Amino acid sequence: MKDQFPFAVARVTRRWRKLLDERLKDLGVTQARWTTMVYLREGGEGLTQRELAGLMAIENPTLVRLLDSLEQQGLIERRACPNDRRARRLHLTDPGRDFMAVLTARADALRDEMLDGVNLADIEIALKVFHKIMDNAEKQK
């Protein structure tokens, strides 16, 4: 069972992303872009690029390319940071908020379909297991 666990997690993750990508295809965003938008919303608007890169666990140059494309699509904007002229704060635009509403609705529907028949107690146990695994992973740094 332990041998199968990481592969099962990876399969579920890949499937989730593939299905959500299919449901978002008409919006013209890639998985990397919608993931960035989710992290921005969850982390709180007004994050710096460095803070967002830290939350996403990616390198800043990788994030800059993603942000450039999101800005070109009109979904986010970079604003000057009043305390640090070198830093830029990230904000969703009105179209970005509209996009997030559509993303959330479609992601919620997919989540409900994928969790059909799974009871809340099992979900709670799974989340506890994932949190423990992440705690253990953090100790490996």
Secondary structure by P-SEA (a helix, b strand, c coil): cccaaaaaaaaaaaaaaaaaaaaaccccccaaaaaaaaaaaaacccccaaaaaaaacccaaaaaaaaaaaaaaccbbbbbccccccbbbbbbcaaaaaaaaaaaaaaaaaaaaaaccccaaaaaaaaaaaaaaaaaaaaac
